[in-house]
Amino acid sequence: MRANNITIYNAAAGHFAMSVGLIWWGCGMVLAIGYLMFVYRMFRGKVTISAGHG
């Protein structure tokens, strides 16, 4: 009966999968931060507070 229980050790991914996931996460975060910096620099100074509606 105890063999069918799900524990944190039984549900965890393997070491290799976690390492690959960490690498992909790091690459994704670098891309996301780079994209945000690009967008903010591209639109810097083009919008003023008085340009809004209302």
Secondary structure, DSSP 8 states (H G I E B T S, - for coil): -GGG---HHHHS--HHHHHHHHHHHHHHHHHHHHHHHHHHHHTTTS--GGGS--
